[in-house]
Structure formats: C-alpha cells, structure tokens
C-alpha cells in the first residue's frame, strides 16, 4: 500500500460510515412512522363492531368468511389491507437483522410483532379481537415486500458498506510478489528463517556425526602385528631348523673320520 492510497482509504471509510449512518437514520424514522400508523390502524376502538367481532384461533376461518360473506371489493379491502400492513416490515427490518438467515429472521420478527399487536387489541381495545388470519396475512405481506424490493435494497446496502474498497491491504499471495517495503520485509524475514533452519540442520548433522563411534585404529595394527608375528615365527623356525641340520652334518662328518 503506497502513501498516496492511505488518504483515499481513509476518505472511503468515512464515506461508508456516513452513508451507513444516514441510511440507518432514514430507516429508523420510517420504522417509527410505520409503528405510529400501525398503532392508529389496529389500536383504534370500534364500538360499533363490538357485538360482531369474535376472536379467531383457527387459521383460514376469517379468509373463508371473506370469500363467502363479503363482497369482492370488501374482501379485497380486508385481506389486501392486512397484506399491505406487513409490507413495510419486509422493507425496513432487513437493515437491522444480520445477513445470515435474513429472510427467516425478518419473517419471525414480523410474525411476533403482529401477534403481540393482535393480542393487545383483542385484550384492551374495544371492538377489536385477536385473529390469527390477520397475523398470517401480515407475515405474508412482509415476505412479499422482502422479495419484491427489500432484499435488493438491503443487499446493495451491505455490499457497499462492507466493501473494503480497491485500496485495501493486498492478500498474502500479492505481498510475496510486491516490490514495495512490505514485500521486501516479508522476503527478508523468510530468508532469515530459512538461514536459521539450515544452520540448525547442519548443527544437528554435525552432532550426529560426532556421536557416532569411530573405528578403532588398533585393530588393523593388531591384525598386522599378528600376521607379522606369525611370519617372524615361521622364519625363526626355519632358521632354527637350518641351524640344527648343520650341526648334525658336522657331527656325522666327525664320526666318519
């Protein structure tokens, strides 16, 4: 990394931090505004419907009622309103949940939030009741918003804010080929380690050779001495035999006379 790249890296980092802060601020404000709208829609008392509304714990019961007892426009308004009420969750929550299993986390958070809202309006709000089909429709709306737009926006957001930029540190493979100070320092450290390893290996080899038992120099000498002794003995025996023969021939001559 050159000295000219450091200021660029710093500026790019600050730009990413500012963009992240601005995006999260806008998303947070949107989530707050949506929460206010959700509370106004779901927690407003409706005394006229107190005798008509009952709690529903069986999935699909209200949907069948919409199809059988409501007109087409009224059914679309009721079911479509619950779907649209969950779409902002699919657009805003992906910015606050981890990237891993983002869709599942968004779905679960939406289902929990809407179940809590339904429980509150069924227990505390006049003319309102808990309806499991409303929770299902709200969760389906969150998934719809996530797949249509939320996934793309959040993916681009995370890709930009997590991108280290072109001036980031080079990987190790590039540092080995780099002629800069970092590459030279790494090459010097590698050379030093290799030299130390070679010296240690040579020292171990030398120590092993020193510890080996040296061949005895006296053994060949003993063998040579034994061979020489045998040869000298044989020569002595020969000389003694020759001397005794001469003495016998001299005695024979004296006896003959």
SELUM-461334 format. One line per 3 residues: number of its first residue (from 1); for each residue x negated, z negated, y of N, C-alpha, C. Coordinates in Angstrom, 1 decimal. Layout:
REM SELUM-461334
NUM> X/Z/Y/X/Z/Y/X/Z/Y ~ ...
***
This chain:
REM SELUM-461334
1> -0.8/0.0/-1.2/0.0/0.0/0.0/-0.9/0.0/1.2 ~ -0.7/1.0/2.1/-1.5/1.0/3.3/-1.0/0.1/4.4 ~ -1.8/0.0/5.5/-1.4/-0.9/6.6/-0.3/-0.3/7.3
4> -0.1/1.0/7.3/1.0/1.7/8.1/2.3/1.4/7.4 ~ 2.3/1.2/6.0/3.5/1.1/5.3/4.1/-0.3/5.4 ~ 3.3/-1.3/5.8/3.8/-2.7/5.9/4.9/-2.8/7.0
7> 4.7/-2.3/8.2/5.8/-2.4/9.2/7.0/-1.7/8.8 ~ 6.8/-0.6/8.1/8.0/0.2/7.7/8.8/-0.6/6.6 ~ 8.0/-1.3/5.7/8.7/-2.1/4.7/9.4/-3.2/5.3
10> 8.8/-3.9/6.3/9.5/-5.0/7.0/10.7/-4.6/7.7 ~ 10.7/-3.4/8.4/11.9/-2.9/9.1/13.0/-2.6/8.1 ~ 12.6/-1.9/7.0/13.6/-1.5/6.0/14.2/-2.8/5.4
13> 13.4/-3.8/5.2/14.0/-5.1/4.6/15.0/-5.7/5.6 ~ 14.6/-5.7/6.9/15.5/-6.3/7.9/16.8/-5.5/8.0 ~ 16.7/-4.2/7.9/17.9/-3.3/8.0/18.8/-3.6/6.8
16> 18.2/-3.7/5.6/19.1/-4.0/4.5/19.7/-5.4/4.6 ~ 19.0/-6.4/5.1/19.6/-7.7/5.3/20.8/-7.6/6.3 ~ 20.6/-6.9/7.4/21.6/-6.8/8.4/22.8/-6.1/7.9
19> 22.6/-5.0/7.1/23.7/-4.3/6.5/24.5/-5.1/5.6 ~ 23.7/-5.9/4.7/24.4/-6.8/3.8/25.2/-7.8/4.5 ~ 24.7/-8.4/5.6/25.4/-9.4/6.3/26.7/-8.8/7.0
22> 26.5/-7.6/7.5/27.7/-7.0/8.2/28.8/-6.7/7.2 ~ 28.4/-6.1/6.0/29.4/-5.7/5.0/30.1/-7.0/4.5 ~ 29.3/-8.0/4.2/30.0/-9.2/3.7/30.9/-9.9/4.7
25> 30.5/-9.8/6.0/31.4/-10.4/7.0/32.7/-9.6/7.1 ~ 32.6/-8.3/7.1/33.8/-7.5/7.1/34.7/-7.7/5.9 ~ 34.1/-7.8/4.7/34.9/-8.0/3.5/35.5/-9.4/3.5
28> 34.8/-10.4/4.0/35.3/-11.7/4.1/36.5/-11.8/5.0 ~ 36.4/-11.1/6.2/37.5/-11.1/7.1/38.7/-10.4/6.5 ~ 38.4/-9.3/5.8/39.5/-8.6/5.1/40.2/-9.5/4.1
31> 39.4/-10.2/3.4/40.0/-11.1/2.3/40.8/-12.2/3.0 ~ 40.4/-12.7/4.1/41.1/-13.8/4.8/42.5/-13.2/5.3 ~ 42.4/-12.0/5.9/43.6/-11.3/6.4/44.6/-11.1/5.2
34> 44.1/-10.6/4.1/44.9/-10.4/3.0/45.5/-11.7/2.4 ~ 44.8/-12.7/2.4/45.3/-14.0/2.0/46.5/-14.5/2.8 ~ 46.3/-14.3/4.2/47.4/-14.6/5.1/48.7/-13.8/4.8
37> 48.5/-12.5/4.6/49.6/-11.6/4.3/50.2/-12.0/2.9 ~ 49.4/-12.3/1.9/49.9/-12.7/0.6/50.7/-14.0/0.7 ~ 50.2/-14.9/1.5/51.0/-16.2/1.6/52.3/-15.9/2.4
40> 52.3/-15.0/3.3/53.5/-14.7/4.1/54.6/-14.1/3.2 ~ 54.1/-13.2/2.3/55.0/-12.4/1.4/55.5/-13.3/0.3 ~ 54.7/-14.1/-0.3/55.0/-14.8/-1.5/55.5/-16.2/-1.3
43> 55.1/-16.8/-0.2/55.5/-18.2/0.0/56.6/-18.5/1.1 ~ 57.2/-17.4/1.5/58.3/-17.5/2.5/59.6/-17.9/1.7 ~ 60.3/-18.9/2.1/61.5/-19.3/1.4/62.6/-18.2/1.5
46> 63.4/-18.2/0.5/64.5/-17.2/0.4/65.8/-17.9/-0.1 ~ 66.4/-18.7/0.8/67.6/-19.5/0.3/68.7/-18.7/-0.3 ~ 68.9/-17.4/0.1/69.9/-16.6/-0.4/69.7/-16.2/-1.9
49> 68.5/-16.3/-2.4/68.2/-15.9/-3.8/68.1/-17.1/-4.7 ~ 68.4/-18.3/-4.2/68.2/-19.5/-4.9/69.0/-19.5/-6.2 ~ 70.2/-19.0/-6.2/71.1/-19.0/-7.4/70.9/-17.8/-8.3
52> 70.1/-16.8/-7.8/70.0/-15.6/-8.6/68.6/-15.6/-9.3 ~ 67.6/-16.3/-8.8/66.3/-16.2/-9.3/66.0/-17.2/-10.3 ~ 65.5/-16.8/-11.5/65.1/-17.8/-12.5/63.7/-17.5/-13.0
55> 63.1/-18.5/-13.5/61.7/-18.4/-14.0/61.6/-17.5/-15.2 ~ 60.6/-16.7/-15.3/60.4/-15.8/-16.4/59.0/-16.0/-17.0 ~ 59.0/-16.4/-18.3/57.7/-16.7/-19.0/57.5/-15.6/-20.1
58> 58.4/-14.7/-20.3/58.3/-13.6/-21.3/57.8/-12.3/-20.6 ~ 56.7/-11.8/-21.0/56.2/-10.6/-20.4/57.1/-9.4/-20.7 ~ 57.4/-8.6/-19.7/58.3/-7.5/-19.9/59.8/-7.7/-19.6
61> 60.2/-8.9/-19.4/61.6/-9.2/-19.2/62.0/-8.7/-17.8 ~ 61.3/-9.0/-16.8/61.7/-8.5/-15.5/61.5/-7.0/-15.3 ~ 60.6/-6.4/-16.0/60.4/-5.0/-16.0/61.6/-4.3/-16.6
64> 62.1/-4.8/-17.7/63.3/-4.2/-18.3/64.5/-4.4/-17.3 ~ 64.6/-5.5/-16.7/65.7/-5.8/-15.7/65.6/-4.8/-14.6 ~ 64.4/-4.5/-14.1/64.2/-3.5/-13.0/64.8/-2.1/-13.5
67> 64.5/-1.8/-14.7/64.9/-0.5/-15.2/66.4/-0.4/-15.5 ~ 67.0/-1.5/-15.9/68.4/-1.5/-16.3/69.3/-1.8/-15.2 ~ 69.0/-2.8/-14.4/70.0/-3.3/-13.4/69.7/-2.8/-12.0
70> 68.5/-2.3/-11.7/68.2/-1.9/-10.3/68.3/-0.4/-10.2 ~ 68.5/0.1/-9.0/68.4/1.5/-8.7/66.9/1.9/-8.8 ~ 66.7/3.2/-8.8/65.4/3.7/-8.9/64.5/3.3/-7.7
73> 65.1/3.4/-6.6/64.3/3.1/-5.4/64.1/1.6/-5.3 ~ 65.1/0.8/-5.7/64.9/-0.7/-5.7/63.8/-1.1/-6.8 ~ 63.9/-0.4/-7.9/62.9/-0.8/-9.0/61.5/-0.4/-8.5
76> 61.4/0.8/-7.9/60.0/1.3/-7.4/59.5/0.3/-6.3 ~ 60.4/-0.1/-5.5/60.0/-1.0/-4.4/59.6/-2.4/-5.0 ~ 60.3/-2.9/-6.0/59.9/-4.2/-6.5/58.6/-4.1/-7.3
79> 58.5/-3.1/-8.3/57.3/-3.0/-9.1/56.1/-2.5/-8.2 ~ 56.4/-1.5/-7.4/55.3/-0.9/-6.6/54.8/-1.9/-5.6 ~ 55.7/-2.8/-5.0/55.2/-3.8/-4.1/54.2/-4.8/-4.8
82> 54.6/-5.2/-6.0/53.7/-6.1/-6.8/52.3/-5.4/-7.1 ~ 52.4/-4.1/-7.4/51.1/-3.4/-7.7/50.3/-3.3/-6.4 ~ 50.9/-2.9/-5.3/50.1/-2.8/-4.1/49.5/-4.2/-3.6
85> 50.3/-5.2/-4.0/49.8/-6.6/-3.6/48.5/-7.0/-4.3 ~ 48.2/-6.3/-5.4/47.0/-6.7/-6.1/45.8/-5.7/-5.8 ~ 46.1/-4.6/-5.2/45.0/-3.6/-4.9/43.9/-4.2/-4.1
88> 44.1/-4.9/-3.0/43.0/-5.5/-2.2/42.1/-6.3/-3.0 ~ 42.6/-7.0/-4.1/41.6/-7.7/-4.9/40.6/-6.8/-5.6 ~ 41.1/-5.7/-6.0/40.1/-4.7/-6.6/39.2/-4.1/-5.6
91> 39.5/-4.1/-4.4/38.6/-3.5/-3.3/37.6/-4.6/-2.8 ~ 38.0/-5.8/-2.7/37.2/-6.8/-2.0/36.4/-7.7/-2.9 ~ 37.0/-8.1/-4.1/36.3/-9.0/-4.9/35.0/-8.5/-5.5
94> 34.9/-7.2/-5.8/33.6/-6.7/-6.4/32.4/-7.0/-5.5 ~ 32.6/-7.2/-4.2/31.4/-7.5/-3.3/31.0/-8.9/-3.5 ~ 31.7/-9.8/-4.1/31.4/-11.2/-4.2/31.1/-11.6/-5.7
97> 31.3/-10.8/-6.6/31.1/-11.1/-8.0/29.8/-10.4/-8.5 ~ 29.1/-11.0/-9.5/27.9/-10.4/-10.0/28.1/-9.0/-10.6 ~ 27.1/-8.2/-10.6/27.2/-6.8/-11.1/27.5/-6.8/-12.6
100> 27.0/-7.8/-13.3/27.3/-7.8/-14.7/28.7/-8.1/-15.0 ~ 29.4/-7.3/-15.8/30.8/-7.6/-16.2/31.7/-7.7/-14.9 ~ 31.4/-6.8/-13.9/32.1/-6.9/-12.7/33.6/-6.7/-12.8
103> 34.0/-5.7/-13.6/35.4/-5.4/-13.8/36.1/-6.5/-14.5 ~ 35.5/-7.1/-15.5/36.2/-8.2/-16.2/36.3/-9.4/-15.3 ~ 35.3/-9.7/-14.5/35.3/-10.8/-13.6/36.4/-10.6/-12.5
106> 36.5/-9.4/-12.0/37.5/-9.1/-11.0/38.9/-9.3/-11.6 ~ 39.1/-8.8/-12.8/40.4/-8.9/-13.4/40.8/-10.4/-13.6 ~ 39.9/-11.1/-14.1/40.2/-12.6/-14.4/40.4/-13.3/-13.1
109> 39.6/-13.1/-12.1/39.9/-13.8/-10.8/41.2/-13.4/-10.2 ~ 41.6/-12.1/-10.3/42.9/-11.7/-9.8/44.0/-12.4/-10.6 ~ 43.9/-12.4/-11.9/45.0/-13.0/-12.7/45.1/-14.5/-12.4
112> 44.0/-15.2/-12.3/44.0/-16.6/-12.0/44.6/-16.9/-10.6 ~ 44.2/-16.1/-9.6/44.7/-16.3/-8.2/46.2/-16.0/-8.2 ~ 46.7/-15.0/-8.8/48.1/-14.7/-8.7/48.9/-15.7/-9.5
115> 48.4/-16.1/-10.6/49.1/-17.2/-11.4/49.3/-18.4/-10.6 ~ 48.2/-18.8/-9.9/48.3/-20.0/-9.0/49.4/-19.8/-7.9 ~ 49.4/-18.6/-7.3/50.4/-18.3/-6.3/51.8/-18.4/-6.9
118> 52.0/-17.8/-8.1/53.3/-17.8/-8.7/53.7/-19.3/-9.0 ~ 52.8/-20.1/-9.5/53.1/-21.5/-9.8/53.5/-22.2/-8.5 ~ 52.8/-22.0/-7.4/53.1/-22.7/-6.1/54.5/-22.3/-5.6
121> 54.8/-21.0/-5.6/56.1/-20.5/-5.1/57.2/-20.9/-6.0 ~ 57.0/-21.0/-7.3/58.0/-21.5/-8.2/58.3/-23.0/-8.1 ~ 57.3/-23.7/-7.8/57.4/-25.2/-7.7/57.8/-25.7/-6.3
124> 57.4/-25.0/-5.3/57.5/-25.6/-3.9/58.4/-24.8/-3.0 ~ 58.5/-23.5/-3.2/59.2/-22.6/-2.3/60.7/-22.4/-2.7 ~ 61.6/-22.5/-1.8/63.0/-22.4/-2.1/63.3/-20.9/-2.3
127> 64.1/-20.6/-3.3/64.5/-19.2/-3.6/63.4/-18.4/-4.3 ~ 62.3/-19.1/-4.8/61.3/-18.4/-5.5/61.1/-19.0/-6.9 ~ 60.6/-18.2/-7.8/60.4/-18.6/-9.2/59.2/-18.0/-9.8
130> 58.6/-18.7/-10.8/57.5/-18.1/-11.4/57.9/-16.9/-12.3 ~ 57.1/-15.8/-12.2/57.4/-14.6/-13.0/56.1/-14.1/-13.6 ~ 56.0/-14.1/-14.9/54.7/-13.6/-15.5/54.6/-12.1/-15.3
133> 55.7/-11.4/-15.1/55.5/-10.0/-14.9/54.9/-9.7/-13.5 ~ 55.2/-10.5/-12.5/54.5/-10.3/-11.2/53.0/-10.5/-11.4 ~ 52.6/-11.5/-12.2/51.1/-11.6/-12.4/50.5/-10.4/-13.1
136> 51.3/-9.9/-14.0/50.8/-8.7/-14.7/50.7/-7.5/-13.8 ~ 51.7/-7.3/-13.0/51.7/-6.2/-12.0/50.6/-6.3/-11.0 ~ 50.4/-7.6/-10.5/49.3/-7.8/-9.5/47.9/-7.5/-10.1
139> 47.7/-7.9/-11.3/46.5/-7.7/-12.0/46.2/-6.2/-12.3 ~ 47.3/-5.5/-12.6/47.2/-4.0/-12.8/46.9/-3.4/-11.5 ~ 47.4/-3.8/-10.4/47.1/-3.3/-9.1/45.7/-3.5/-8.7
142> 45.1/-4.7/-9.1/43.7/-4.9/-8.8/42.8/-4.0/-9.6 ~ 43.1/-3.7/-10.9/42.4/-2.8/-11.7/42.5/-1.4/-11.1 ~ 43.7/-1.0/-10.6/43.9/0.3/-10.0/43.0/0.5/-8.8
145> 43.0/-0.5/-7.9/42.1/-0.5/-6.7/40.7/-0.4/-7.1 ~ 40.3/-1.2/-8.1/38.9/-1.2/-8.5/38.4/0.2/-9.0 ~ 39.2/0.8/-9.9/38.8/2.1/-10.5/38.9/3.2/-9.5
148> 39.8/3.2/-8.6/40.0/4.3/-7.6/38.9/4.2/-6.5 ~ 38.7/3.1/-5.9/37.8/3.0/-4.8/36.8/1.8/-4.8 ~ 37.2/0.7/-5.4/36.3/-0.5/-5.3/35.0/-0.3/-6.1
151> 35.1/0.3/-7.2/33.8/0.5/-8.0/32.8/1.3/-7.3 ~ 33.2/2.4/-6.7/32.3/3.3/-6.0/31.7/2.6/-4.7 ~ 32.5/1.9/-4.0/32.0/1.3/-2.7/31.0/0.2/-3.1
154> 31.4/-0.6/-4.0/30.5/-1.8/-4.4/29.2/-1.3/-5.0 ~ 29.3/-0.2/-5.8/28.1/0.4/-6.4/27.1/0.9/-5.4 ~ 27.7/1.6/-4.4/26.8/2.1/-3.3/26.2/0.9/-2.5
157> 27.0/-0.1/-2.3/26.6/-1.3/-1.5/25.4/-2.0/-2.3 ~ 25.6/-2.2/-3.5/24.5/-2.9/-4.3/23.3/-2.0/-4.4 ~ 23.5/-0.7/-4.6/22.4/0.3/-4.7/21.5/0.3/-3.5
160> 22.2/0.2/-2.3/21.4/0.3/-1.0/20.7/-1.1/-0.7 ~ 21.4/-2.2/-1.0/20.9/-3.5/-0.6/19.8/-3.9/-1.6 ~ 19.9/-3.5/-2.8/18.9/-3.9/-3.8/17.7/-2.9/-4.0
163> 17.8/-1.8/-3.3/16.7/-0.8/-3.4/15.5/-1.2/-2.6 ~ 14.3/-1.4/-3.2/13.1/-1.8/-2.5/12.6/-0.8/-1.6 ~ 13.0/0.4/-1.6/12.5/1.4/-0.7/11.3/2.1/-1.2
166> 10.9/3.2/-0.5/9.7/4.0/-1.0/8.4/3.3/-0.7 ~ 8.4/2.3/0.1/7.1/1.7/0.5/6.9/0.4/-0.3 ~ 7.6/0.3/-1.4/7.4/-0.9/-2.2/6.1/-0.9/-3.0
169> 5.7/-2.0/-3.6/4.4/-2.0/-4.3/4.5/-1.0/-5.5 ~ 3.3/-0.5/-5.8/3.2/0.5/-6.8/3.2/-0.2/-8.2 ~ 3.7/0.4/-9.2/3.6/-0.2/-10.5/2.1/-0.3/-11.0
172> 1.9/-1.0/-12.1/0.6/-1.2/-12.6/-0.1/0.1/-13.0 ~ 0.6/1.0/-13.6/0.0/2.3/-14.0/-0.5/3.1/-12.8 ~ 0.2/3.0/-11.7/-0.3/3.7/-10.5/-1.5/3.0/-9.8
175> -1.5/1.7/-9.9/-2.6/0.9/-9.3/-3.9/1.2/-10.0 ~ -3.8/1.5/-11.3/-5.1/1.9/-12.0/-5.7/3.2/-11.5 ~ -4.8/4.1/-11.1/-5.3/5.4/-10.6/-5.5/5.4/-9.1
178> -5.0/4.3/-8.4/-5.1/4.3/-7.0/-6.5/4.1/-6.5 ~ -7.0/4.9/-5.5/-8.4/4.7/-5.0/-8.4/3.6/-3.9 ~ -7.3/3.0/-3.6/-7.3/2.0/-2.5/-8.0/0.7/-2.9
181> -8.0/-0.3/-1.9/-8.6/-1.6/-2.2/-8.0/-2.3/-3.4 ~ -6.7/-2.2/-3.6/-6.1/-2.9/-4.7/-6.6/-2.3/-6.0 ~ -6.7/-0.9/-6.1/-7.2/-0.3/-7.3/-8.6/-0.6/-7.6
184> -9.5/-0.6/-6.5/-10.9/-0.9/-6.7/-11.1/-2.4/-7.2 ~ -10.3/-3.3/-6.6/-10.4/-4.7/-7.0/-10.0/-4.9/-8.5 ~ -8.9/-4.2/-8.9/-8.5/-4.3/-10.3/-9.5/-3.7/-11.2
187> -10.1/-2.5/-10.8/-11.2/-1.9/-11.6/-12.4/-2.9/-11.8 ~ -12.8/-3.5/-10.6/-13.9/-4.5/-10.7/-13.6/-5.6/-11.6 ~ -12.4/-6.2/-11.6/-12.0/-7.3/-12.5/-12.1/-6.8/-13.9
190> -11.6/-5.6/-14.2/-11.6/-5.1/-15.5/-13.0/-4.9/-16.0 ~ -13.9/-4.4/-15.2/-15.3/-4.2/-15.5/-16.0/-5.5/-15.8 ~ -15.7/-6.5/-15.0/-16.3/-7.9/-15.2/-15.9/-8.5/-16.5
193> -14.6/-8.3/-16.8/-14.0/-8.9/-18.1/-14.7/-8.2/-19.3 ~ -14.8/-6.8/-19.2/-15.5/-6.1/-20.3/-16.9/-6.5/-20.5 ~ -17.7/-6.7/-19.4/-19.1/-7.1/-19.5/-19.2/-8.5/-20.1
196> -18.3/-9.4/-19.7/-18.3/-10.8/-20.3/-18.0/-10.7/-21.8 ~ -17.1/-9.9/-22.2/-16.7/-9.7/-23.6/-17.9/-9.1/-24.4 ~ -18.6/-8.1/-23.8/-19.7/-7.5/-24.5/-20.9/-8.6/-24.7
199> -21.1/-9.4/-23.6/-22.2/-10.4/-23.7/-21.8/-11.4/-24.8 ~ -20.5/-11.9/-24.8/-20.1/-12.8/-25.8/-20.2/-12.3/-27.2 ~ -19.9/-11.0/-27.4/-20.0/-10.4/-28.7/-21.5/-10.3/-29.2
202> -22.3/-9.9/-28.2/-23.8/-9.8/-28.5/-24.3/-11.2/-28.9 ~ -23.9/-12.3/-28.1/-24.4/-13.6/-28.4/-23.9/-14.1/-29.8 ~ -22.7/-13.8/-30.2/-22.2/-14.1/-31.5/-23.0/-13.4/-32.6
205> -23.3/-12.1/-32.4/-24.0/-11.3/-33.3/-25.4/-11.9/-33.5 ~ -26.1/-12.2/-32.4/-27.4/-12.8/-32.4/-27.4/-14.1/-33.1 ~ -26.4/-14.9/-32.9/-26.4/-16.3/-33.5/-26.2/-16.1/-35.0
208> -25.3/-15.2/-35.4/-25.1/-14.9/-36.8/-26.4/-14.5/-37.5 ~ -27.2/-13.6/-36.9/-28.4/-13.2/-37.5/-29.4/-14.3/-37.5 ~ -29.4/-15.2/-36.6/-30.4/-16.3/-36.6/-30.0/-17.3/-37.7
211> -28.7/-17.4/-38.0/-28.3/-18.4/-39.0/-28.5/-17.9/-40.4 ~ -28.8/-16.6/-40.6/-29.0/-16.1/-42.0/-30.3/-16.6/-42.6 ~ -30.4/-16.9/-43.9/-31.6/-17.4/-44.5/-32.7/-16.2/-44.6
214> -33.9/-16.5/-44.1/-34.9/-15.5/-44.1/-35.5/-15.3/-45.5 ~ -36.0/-14.2/-45.8/-36.6/-14.0/-47.2/-37.9/-14.7/-47.2 ~ -38.2/-15.4/-48.3/-39.4/-16.3/-48.4/-40.7/-15.4/-48.6
217> -41.7/-15.7/-47.8/-42.9/-14.9/-47.8/-43.8/-15.3/-48.9 ~ -43.6/-16.5/-49.5/-44.5/-17.0/-50.6/-44.2/-16.4/-51.9 ~ -42.9/-15.9/-52.1/-42.5/-15.4/-53.4/-43.3/-14.2/-53.8
220> -43.4/-13.1/-52.9/-44.3/-12.0/-53.3/-45.7/-12.4/-53.5 ~ -46.2/-13.4/-52.6/-47.6/-13.8/-52.8/-47.8/-14.5/-54.2 ~ -46.8/-15.3/-54.6/-46.9/-15.9/-55.9/-46.9/-14.9/-57.0
223> -46.0/-13.9/-56.8/-46.0/-12.8/-57.8/-47.3/-12.1/-57.9 ~ -47.8/-11.8/-56.7/-49.1/-11.1/-56.6/-50.2/-12.0/-57.2 ~ -50.1/-13.3/-56.9/-51.1/-14.3/-57.5/-51.0/-14.3/-59.0
226> -49.8/-14.3/-59.5/-49.6/-14.4/-60.9/-50.2/-13.2/-61.6 ~ -49.9/-12.0/-61.0/-50.4/-10.7/-61.6/-51.9/-10.7/-61.5 ~ -52.4/-11.2/-60.3/-53.9/-11.2/-60.2/-54.5/-12.2/-61.2
229> -53.8/-13.4/-61.3/-54.4/-14.4/-62.3/-54.4/-13.8/-63.7 ~ -53.3/-13.1/-64.1/-53.3/-12.6/-65.4/-54.4/-11.5/-65.6 ~ -54.6/-10.7/-64.5/-55.6/-9.7/-64.6/-57.0/-10.4/-64.7
232> -57.2/-11.4/-63.9/-58.5/-12.1/-63.9/-58.7/-12.8/-65.3 ~ -57.7/-13.4/-65.8/-57.8/-14.0/-67.1/-58.2/-13.0/-68.2 ~ -57.5/-11.8/-68.2/-57.8/-10.8/-69.1/-59.2/-10.3/-69.0
235> -59.7/-10.2/-67.7/-61.1/-9.8/-67.5/-62.1/-10.8/-68.0 ~ -61.7/-12.1/-67.8/-62.6/-13.2/-68.3/-62.7/-13.2/-69.8 ~ -61.5/-13.0/-70.4/-61.5/-13.0/-71.9/-62.4/-11.9/-72.4
238> -62.3/-10.7/-71.7/-63.1/-9.6/-72.1/-64.6/-9.9/-72.0 ~ -64.9/-10.5/-70.8/-66.3/-10.9/-70.6/-66.8/-11.9/-71.7 ~ -65.9/-12.9/-72.0/-66.3/-13.9/-73.0/-66.5/-13.2/-74.3
241> -65.6/-12.3/-74.7/-65.7/-11.6/-76.0/-67.0/-10.8/-76.0 ~ -67.3/-10.1/-74.9/-68.6/-9.3/-74.9/-69.8/-10.2/-75.1 ~ -69.8/-11.4/-74.4/-70.9/-12.3/-74.5/-71.1/-12.8/-75.9
244> -70.1/-13.2/-76.6/-70.2/-13.7/-78.0/-70.6/-12.6/-78.9 ~ -70.2/-11.4/-78.7/-70.7/-10.3/-79.6/-72.2/-10.1/-79.5 ~ -72.7/-10.2/-78.2/-74.2/-10.0/-78.0/-75.0/-11.1/-78.7
247> -74.4/-12.3/-78.7/-75.1/-13.5/-79.3/-75.1/-13.3/-80.8 ~ -74.0/-12.8/-81.4/-74.0/-12.6/-82.9/-75.0/-11.5/-83.3 ~ -75.1/-10.4/-82.5/-76.0/-9.3/-82.9/-77.4/-9.8/-82.8
250> -77.7/-10.7/-81.8/-79.1/-11.2/-81.7/-79.4/-12.1/-82.9 ~ -78.5/-12.9/-83.3/-78.7/-13.8/-84.5/-78.9/-13.0/-85.7 ~ -78.1/-11.9/-85.9/-78.3/-11.0/-87.1/-79.6/-10.4/-87.1
253> -80.2/-10.0/-86.0/-81.5/-9.4/-85.9/-82.5/-10.4/-86.4 ~ -82.4/-11.6/-85.9/-83.4/-12.7/-86.2/-83.3/-13.0/-87.7 ~ -82.2/-13.0/-88.3/-82.1/-13.3/-89.7/-82.7/-12.2/-90.6
256> -82.5/-11.0/-90.1/-83.0/-9.8/-90.8/-84.6/-9.8/-90.9 ~ -85.2/-10.3/-89.9/-86.6/-10.4/-89.9/-87.1/-11.5/-90.8
***
